[in-house]
Amino acid sequence: MAESIALPPLSGQQAALSDQLVQILIEAIHANGPMRFSEYMHRCLYEPQLGYYVNGLDKLGSDGDFITAPELSDDFAHGMARQSAEILSAIGGGDLLEFGGGTGRLAVDLLLELERLGVMPDHYYLLDVSGELRQRQQQLIAGQLPQHLVSRVHWVNGFVEDFRGVAVANELFDAFPVEQFCIEQGAARVVSVDFQDGRFQTTLRDDESVSAYVAALQAEIGQPFAEGFRSEYCPLMRGWWQSLAESMTCGAILVCDYGSERRSYYSPRRGSGSLRCFFRHTVNANPLIYQGVQDITANVDFTALAEAAVAAGLELEGFTTMSDFLLSLGALDQLQKKVDGLDEHERFRVTGKFKQLMLPEEMGERFLVAGFSKGVQPALTGFSGSDMSRLL
Ligand SMILES: C[S@@+](CC[C@H](N)C(=O)[O-])C[C@H]1O[C@@H](n2cnc3c(N)ncnc32)[C@H](O)[C@@H]1O
């Protein structure tokens, strides 16, 4: 949740980190020419030691730049736990694998709830590209879980071979670098980042892979994009799902993120795309500033995601809003139990967070959940209330 207001200034430490990254970007552009936007975004987010997700500055939570569902309220983890328990029971047990674990909050709350439900995964694997966040996860997990649960948690550097169980990915795909394109004189051109006259600026170039992707999009949507239309797509999607599906023998994956199905993603109303930047709970549309200290993110095209998953051999189990997913899994009953016996002040605080998570105009309908499976027929109660799969 962020407001569009003037950007807060950088601290000395932030400015120093950003300056170093800027120098590296300028040198790369001088050496190789304008940089495709996807590479620029990747380096702003993941450049070793300096990128946004690896440089050690606070990002998630009230002291950071944005707040995520598991950071906001354990109601999210509790719903995920109930869905995971159902799948684990259906397949006779297995492991959990979390992609992009952030601070480790979801891992802590999920494991505690799974224990309460009496359905423990054999292992809880965490896979995160950020070494710095991995350390934060280790600290939180060691500090907040009893030893018998800590011992189930393992950090991995890649997909888990012969994985059997439930994988979860909350706000993973919005952190994947995107390619940006713009329609100029009727043709799709790739947005690239150049450094000229002492400042970063974007330029448009021809690119075969981008033209082919956009041509396929327009053919599917049934009409050409208007002059000046600008949007994004994620080039990593297919490869990621292929690797996941190959590593999984049996189980399911639950994906939660902001975004939409394709028609709405590329609707003429969204003619400037969804790329945006977060810094200290403010939002702006300029990725060419505050390199390494502001988050750069884009909405997820859930149709592209589902196509990639299905092409890789997974089955689509359902697609719904986060609020419907959690409600189907009993979120209201759980809330009632949670607030029973609380004093008025605490009750107000707990229900306030629940509302922020669930109300449509807050996170409830801006976040969507998609489920995919392999080799099992799990009953996914999370999609029993409403399933919008046909929209994909
Ligand atoms: C927006 S944060 C979300 C964190 C957490 N899931 C939450 O909801 O609070 C994105 C997370 O994904 C991680 N990440 C980005 N790309 C990744 C990848 N390819 N594989 C694993 N983790 C990745 C980042 O380091 C970060 O922890």
The ligand as a Gaussian input file, in Angstrom:
#p B3LYP/6-31G(d) Opt

LIG

0 1
 C        8.348000      -8.782000      -3.227000
 S        9.396000      -9.806000      -2.271000
 C        8.205000     -10.845000      -1.510000
 C        8.722000     -11.476000      -0.249000
 C        7.770000     -12.438000       0.465000
 N        7.308000     -13.515000      -0.368000
 C        6.581000     -11.709000       1.057000
 O        5.487000     -11.884000       0.547000
 O        6.764000     -10.949000       2.028000
 C       10.125000     -10.817000      -3.523000
 C       11.021000     -11.917000      -2.999000
 O       11.383000     -12.795000      -4.079000
 C       12.782000     -13.016000      -4.073000
 N       13.122000     -13.401000      -5.451000
 C       13.138000     -12.648000      -6.558000
 N       13.423000     -13.395000      -7.656000
 C       13.541000     -14.674000      -7.214000
 C       13.805000     -15.932000      -7.861000
 N       14.003000     -16.012000      -9.184000
 N       13.855000     -17.045000      -7.089000
 C       13.665000     -16.975000      -5.750000
 N       13.426000     -15.818000      -5.100000
 C       13.366000     -14.694000      -5.814000
 C       13.333000     -11.722000      -3.529000
 O       14.643000     -11.826000      -3.054000
 C       12.317000     -11.449000      -2.381000
 O       12.576000     -12.216000      -1.240000

